[in-house]
């Protein structure tokens, strides 16, 4: 393995870790806080996710000698933000995280479940994801309405840098957020002392609780968006880069590491989709057989960043919540636009996708169960009804 090491792969791996963390950690923090985590529990969850995905990336890349990148479930975190607190609070959410990890393992090892996930109509899965994301995508505009002097620099940085290099748009918005927080927000007394204390990583164990509402509102939708929006596209990216791993074992391993992070507040990890191309592409190394060192290096970078999660969370907590929501929203604009376009592309499923999107985006819960689940059910019933009507018309014409 040491013969395959290169400085180029090392640099690309560390860059992947930075971009992967900087572009979406705000979404993760916001999602965990939305389902009831305290600041300490959210910091613990962020740390657990970072360390788990770092170790997972190192293990998979070393064993397979393939550039397999791992990430936390950003769409899953956005789902948590739209779901909000459920019956039983954060302990019930952690129970749902555990169930989601188990479902991912089963999907990897038990082919019928994996096929069932892929059988969910893509327009409905994308419509549900778009409905989940749209609420956070409003946050940059809300931040400007809250205080233009604080919100505008974040948005302008994202627009200007993104015009030249889309990959750096969200890190630029994050840098603007840091500057706005440092120079535009009055720090409370003792803020810097609190940051120093937060440099010591602390894992918060959360005893899980299990109930039906959390299972249906969090575990099932989290499993679906993680598989449909991260794991399956992650395999596709690897295939585009001329790698052909067996998906099942990879899914099962990410589910196992999700289980390890769940009791400490982590919601789910999965195969990377966006940053996967950074480690698997020619920028990591000219020789495809040596690119796995990029994902190995990214794993090390994620572990280091995870140990700083407490300080990051404490620093973010000093800002008005709408500002960090604005950074999270900008990080999800690309995902929202692509999922919305895919949801409404096919004319025959457009109405069903619209129903799924609207129910999910409404944020309204029925019977203690989030709109994401009901949106998917309503869209599925709409497709089933349209197919039955089409079949009856075909039979009438044959007669």
N, C-alpha and C positions, 0 to 999 in steps of 0.2 A: 504493500500500500504506500509506503514512503516513497517508492520510486515514481508513483503516479502524482505525488504532490507537486503543486505549482503555485507561485505567488499570484498568478492571474486568477486561479480558482479560489484562493484564499480571499482575495479582495472582493470578488463577485459574491462569495458566500456571506461575508460580513456586510456588504452592501444590501444583500437580500434581507438579512436579519433586520437591518436598520429600517429599510423601506417597509418591510412587512409589519414591523412593530409601530413605527411612526404613523403609518397611514391608517391604522384601524384600532389602536389601543383605546382611543377615545370612545369608540363604539362599544367595546367590551366593558369598559368602566361604566358607561351610561346604562348598558343593558343589565349588568349585575345590580347596580343601585336601584334600577326600576323594579326589579323583582324582590326587593327588600334587603339587599346586602348593606351592612354598615360600611363605613369607609375602610375599616381594617379588614373586613371580609372581602370587599372588592379588591383591595390590594393583594390579599392572599390569593384570591382567584386568579388575578392577573399574573402573579408570580408562579402559581401552580401550572397555569396554561403554558407560560413561556418555557419553564423548565421541562415540562412533559413533552412539548413539541420539539424542544432542542434534543432531548435524549432520544425521542422517537426518530428524528431525522438522522441522528448519528447511527443508531442501530440499523435502521433500514438501509441506509446508504452503504454502511460497512459490510453488511451481510450480502446485499444484492449487487454491490458495485455499480449501482445506478444512481443518477442524480435525483433522488426522490425528496422533494421539498414538502415540509409539513407547515401547517398554519392553524391558527384557531379559527373557529367558525364565525366569520364576520357576519354573514346573513343570520346566523343563529343568535348572535348578540343583538342584532337589530330586531329580531323577533322578540327577544326578551324585553327590549325597550318598548315595543308596541303592546306587549301582553300586560305588563305591569304586575303588581302584587297579586298573588293567588291565595286561595284558602290555605292556611298553614304557614304563610310567610316564606322566608328564605330557606328554612329547613325543608319545606315541601318542594321548593325549586331545586334544591340539591338532590333530593330523592328523584326528581324528574331527570336531572343530569345523569344520575347513575343508570336509570332505565334507558336513556338515550344511548349511553355507552354500550350497554348490553345489546340493544337493538342493532347497533352498528357491527358489533362482533358477530351476531347471528346472521346479519345480512352478508357478511363476508364469508362465513363458514357454511351457511345454509342457503343454497342457490335459489330455492323458490321465493324466499323473502327478498333477496336481492333483485330477482326478476319482477316481483310485485312492485318494488319501488320504481324500477325503470318503466313499468307499465302505466304509472300515473301519467295522464296526458301532459305533455310538456307545456302546452299553453296554460293549463291550470296551475302547474307548479310555478311557472314564471309569473302568472298573475298574482298568486299568493305572495310570492317574494316581492313583487312590485308594490303590493298593498302594504306589506310589512315595512318597506323602505321609505315610502313616500312621506310618512310623518316626520322622520328625521331629516329628510331632504328639504323640508320647510324651514329647518332651524337656522340656516344662514340668513334668510330674510328676516326671521324673527329677531335674530341678534342685531341686525341693523335697526329694526324698529325699537329694540330695547335701548340701544345707544349707538348711533352711527359712528362715533369716534372710536368705539371698541370693535364693532362688527365689520365696518367697511375695510379696514386693513387686512383682516383675515380673508375676506372674499376677493379683494383686489390681488393679493399675493397669489391666491389659487389661480385666478384667471390669467395673470401675466406670466407666471412661471409655466403654467400648463400650456400656454400658447407655444412655448418653445420646447418643453420637455414634459409630457404628460406624467411620466413616472415620478417627477419631483414636485408635482403640483400640491399634493397633500402635505408632504414634509415642509413645503414652503408655507402653507397655511398654518401648520403647527408652529413653525418658527415665528410667524407673525403673532400667533396666540401667545407665545412666551413673551415676546416683546411688549404686547399690549398688557399682559398681566404684570410685567415688571415695571412698566412706566405709566400705565393708565389706570391701574387699580390700587386703591389704598390698602396696603398690607396691614393686617391686625398685629398688635403687639405680640411678640413671641413667635411670629410665623417662621422665621429662619431657624430658631431653636427647635421648632417642631420638625422642620425638614431634616435637620441634623439627626434627630432621634429616629427618623423614619429610614435612614440609610441602612439600619440593621434590619435585614429581612425577617419577618415573623409570619409563620404559617398559622392560620386560624382554622382549626378543625371544626366542621359543622356537622352535627349529628343529623343525618337525613330523616325526613318523615315522608310518608307515602300516602297520597289520596288520589281519588279518581279525577278530580278537577285539575290537579297539577299534571297528571299523566296525559290527559287529553289536551290541555291548554299549552303545555310546555314540551313534554317528552316526545309526543308524536310529531308535532310541527317542527320541533328542533331536529329530530331524526330525518324528516323528509327534506328540509331545506339544506341540511348538512350533506346528505347524500346527493341530492339533485343539483345543488349549486356549488358544491366543493369537490366531493370525492369523485363523482363521475366526470366532471370537466377536468379534474386533475389528471385522471387516466388519459383523457383525450389529448391534453397538452404533451404528456410524455410520448404518446404515439406520434403526434405531429413531429416531435423531435427525434423520431426513429428509435424509440425504446418501446419494448412490448412486455411489460411485467404482467404477472397474473394479478388481476384486481382483487380477488377475494381475500388472499392473505394480507394484502396491504390494508384493506378496509378493517379487517379483524384486529390488526396491530394498532391502528389509530383508535379503534374502539377500546382496546385494552388500556392504552395510555389516557384516554378520556376517563375511564373508570378510576384511574389512579389520581387524576386531578380533581375529580368531582367532590370528594369529601372536604377539599380545601377551597371550594368555591368556583372551580373551573367548569365551564358549561360543556365544551366539546372541542376536540382537535380533529383535524382531517388532512387529507392531501391538499396541498396548495394548488390553486388554479392560476392566479395572476403571476405570483412570484416564481412559480414553477419554471416558467420560460427563462427566467434569469439564470437559473442553475443548469438547466438542460440545454440551453442554446449555445451557439458558438462563442458568445462573449465570455463564457466560463472557461473554455479552452478549445483549441482547434481540434484536439483529439477527443472524440465522444467518449472513449473508454476512460478518460481521466477527469471527466467533469463531475464525477460523484464527490470529489473533494470540495466542490463548491457547496453542495448541500451539507456535507460534514461540517464545513466551516460555518455555515449558516446556523447549524444546530448549536455550535459553541457560542455563537453570537447571541442566540435566543436565551441561552442559559444565563449569560452575563447580564443581559438586559432584564431578565426575570428577577435577578437578585436586587435590581434597583427599583422594582415595582412599588415598594412602599414609599420611596421618596417621590416618584412620579405621581402617585395617587395623592399624596399630601400636597404637592405643588398644585395639581389640578383643582383640588378642593378649595384653594384660595380664590378661585375665579368664580364669577357668576355662572351658574349652571348653563345658561343659554349659550355662553361662548364655547364651552367644550362640546356642547351639542352641535354648534355650528361647524366645528372641525369634523365631528363625526358625520354630519350630513354631507359635507363636501366629499368626504371619503367614500360615500355611497352613491354619489350622483351617477358615476359610470355604471355601477351595478344596477341601479334603478332604470336607467335608459335602455340598457341591453335587455333586461328582463321584461320591461314594458313592451319593447319592440317585438320580442319573441312571443309574448302573450297574445298580441293582437294581429299577428301576421297572417294567420290562416283564417279566411272568411267563415268557414263552416263552424269554427269553435269560438268565434269572436264574442258572441253574446254570453256564452258560458264563462269565458275568461273575464268579461266585464263584470258579471255577477260575483265571481270569485274575488276580483280586485276590489270592488266596491264594499263588499261585506268585510273583507279583511282590513281595508283602509279605514273603515268606519271606527275601528277600535272598540266596538260595542261587544260586550260579552253576554251570552245567553246561558242561564243556568250555571254561572260561574265558569264557563268555558269560553276561551278567547275566540275572537272573530276569525282568526286564521284557520282554525279547524272548520268552523261553520262555512266559511267561504269556499274551502275545498270541497266540502260535502255538497253545497248548493250547486257549484259548478259541475261536479260529477253527475248530479241528478239531472241537470240541464242537458248535458251531453247524452246521457242515457235516454232521456225523453225524446230528444231530437233523432236519435238512432232508431228508437221504436217507431216514431212517426214515419221515418223514411222507409223502414221495413214494411210497414202496413201499406204505404202508398205503392211500393214495388209489388206487393202481393196483389193489390187491387188492380194494378195495370196488367199483371199476368193473367188474371181472371177475365 
